[in-house]
């Protein structure tokens, strides 16, 4: 997340809390017109606390370490929520990166290896 924030021009340092950095990231997305609804902005802003809490579940309630495992239903809810947030962020980044990448026009045959 810190890398994406840096790419969006958000100042990142070890003394700055992740929720603060992520809040600025969401603001950059909004200000650039990449978010169409206030609901999307609200979901993203609330997602950072979920992503931060995910670390505890991963470390203390999963097979990542020798721990008792969280029940299936809660595990599925947590996984789906985190995965959905990550998929959305990746899709926004791919879409906006693609939209800002300059397109080059090539003549037929320019892509041939000789």
TORPA-967734 format. One line per field, with one value per residue (C-alpha): residue in one letter; chain; residue number from 1; y, x, z negated. Coordinates in Angstrom, 1 decimal. Layout:
BEGIN
resn [A, ...] .
chain [A, ...] .
resi [NUM, ...] .
c2 [Y, ...] .
c1 [X, ...] .
c3 [Z, ...] .
***
This chain:
BEGIN
resn [X, X, X, X, X, X, X, X, X, X, X, X, X, X, X, X, X, X, X, X, X, X, X, X, X, X, X, X, X, X, X, X, X, X, X, X, X, X, X, X, X, X, X, X, X, X, X, X, X, X, X, X, X, X, X, X, X, X, X, X, X, X, X, X, X, X, X, X, X, X, X, X, X, X, X, X, X, X, X, X, X, X, X, X, X, X, X, X, X, X, X, X, X, X, X, X, X, X, X, X, X, X, X, X, X, X, X, X, X, X, X, X, X, X] .
chain [A, A, A, A, A, A, A, A, A, A, A, A, A, A, A, A, A, A, A, A, A, A, A, A, A, A, A, A, A, A, A, A, A, A, A, A, A, A, A, A, A, A, A, A, A, A, A, A, A, A, A, A, A, A, A, A, A, A, A, A, A, A, A, A, A, A, A, A, A, A, A, A, A, A, A, A, A, A, A, A, A, A, A, A, A, A, A, A, A, A, A, A, A, A, A, A, A, A, A, A, A, A, A, A, A, A, A, A, A, A, A, A, A, A] .
resi [1, 2, 3, 4, 5, 6, 7, 8, 9, 10, 11, 12, 13, 14, 15, 16, 17, 18, 19, 20, 21, 22, 23, 24, 25, 26, 27, 28, 29, 30, 31, 32, 33, 34, 35, 36, 37, 38, 39, 40, 41, 42, 43, 44, 45, 46, 47, 48, 49, 50, 51, 52, 53, 54, 55, 56, 57, 58, 59, 60, 61, 62, 63, 64, 65, 66, 67, 68, 69, 70, 71, 72, 73, 74, 75, 76, 77, 78, 79, 80, 81, 82, 83, 84, 85, 86, 87, 88, 89, 90, 91, 92, 93, 94, 95, 96, 97, 98, 99, 100, 101, 102, 103, 104, 105, 106, 107, 108, 109, 110, 111, 112, 113, 114] .
c2 [0.0, 2.4, 1.9, 2.7, 5.8, 7.0, 6.5, 8.8, 11.5, 10.8, 11.4, 8.1, 7.6, 5.2, 7.8, 8.3, 5.8, 3.6, 4.8, 8.4, 7.4, 5.4, 8.3, 10.6, 7.9, 7.7, 11.5, 11.5, 9.0, 11.1, 14.4, 12.9, 11.8, 8.0, 7.5, 8.1, 7.7, 8.8, 5.2, 3.9, 6.5, 5.6, 1.8, 2.4, 4.6, 2.0, -0.8, 0.3, -0.6, -4.0, -4.5, -3.5, -6.0, -8.7, -8.9, -10.1, -12.8, -13.9, -14.2, -15.6, -17.4, -19.1, -21.7, -19.0, -19.9, -22.6, -21.3, -22.4, -21.7, -19.4, -21.0, -21.4, -18.8, -16.0, -16.9, -16.8, -13.4, -11.9, -13.3, -12.2, -8.7, -8.3, -9.9, -7.6, -4.5, -5.6, -6.5, -3.1, -1.2, -3.2, -2.6, 1.2, 1.2, -0.8, 1.4, 4.7, 3.6, 2.4, 5.7, 7.8, 5.8, 7.6, 5.5, 5.2, 4.7, 2.2, 1.4, -2.1, -4.4, -2.2, -4.9, -7.5, -8.7, -7.9] .
c1 [0.0, 2.8, 4.2, 0.9, 0.6, 4.1, 3.2, 0.2, 2.4, 1.5, 4.3, 5.2, 7.5, 7.8, 6.4, 3.2, 0.4, -0.9, -4.5, -3.3, -1.4, -4.3, -6.7, -4.6, -4.4, -8.2, -8.4, -6.0, -8.2, -11.3, -9.7, -8.4, -12.0, -11.3, -14.1, -17.7, -19.6, -19.2, -20.1, -17.0, -14.9, -16.5, -15.9, -12.2, -11.7, -13.2, -11.2, -7.9, -8.9, -10.0, -6.6, -4.7, -6.8, -6.2, -2.6, -3.7, -6.0, -3.3, -0.7, -2.8, -5.8, -4.4, -2.0, 0.6, 1.8, 1.1, -2.3, -5.8, -7.6, -10.6, -13.9, -14.8, -17.6, -15.6, -12.5, -14.5, -16.1, -12.6, -11.0, -13.7, -13.7, -10.0, -9.7, -12.5, -10.8, -7.5, -9.1, -10.8, -7.6, -5.7, -8.4, -8.4, -4.6, -4.6, -7.3, -5.8, -2.2, -3.6, -5.4, -2.4, 0.1, 0.8, -0.3, 2.2, 1.1, 3.1, 3.1, 2.1, 5.1, 6.9, 6.4, 8.3, 11.6, 13.7] .
c3 [0.0, -0.8, 2.7, 4.3, 2.1, 3.1, 6.8, 6.2, 4.6, 1.0, -1.4, -3.1, -6.0, -9.0, -11.4, -9.5, -10.3, -7.6, -8.0, -7.5, -4.3, -3.0, -3.7, -1.6, 1.2, 1.3, 1.4, 4.4, 6.1, 5.4, 6.4, 9.7, 10.5, 10.2, 7.7, 8.8, 5.5, 1.9, 1.0, 2.7, 0.9, -2.5, -1.9, -1.0, -4.0, -6.3, -4.6, -6.0, -9.6, -8.2, -6.4, -9.6, -11.7, -9.1, -10.2, -13.7, -12.2, -9.8, -12.6, -15.4, -13.8, -10.7, -9.5, -8.9, -12.4, -14.9, -16.3, -16.7, -13.4, -13.1, -12.1, -8.5, -8.3, -9.8, -7.8, -4.6, -5.5, -6.4, -3.3, -1.0, -2.4, -2.2, 1.2, 2.6, 1.3, 2.9, 6.2, 6.3, 5.6, 8.2, 10.8, 10.1, 10.4, 13.6, 15.1, 14.2, 15.1, 18.5, 19.0, 18.2, 20.3, 23.6, 26.6, 29.4, 32.9, 34.9, 38.6, 39.7, 39.3, 36.7, 34.1, 36.2, 34.6, 37.7] .
***
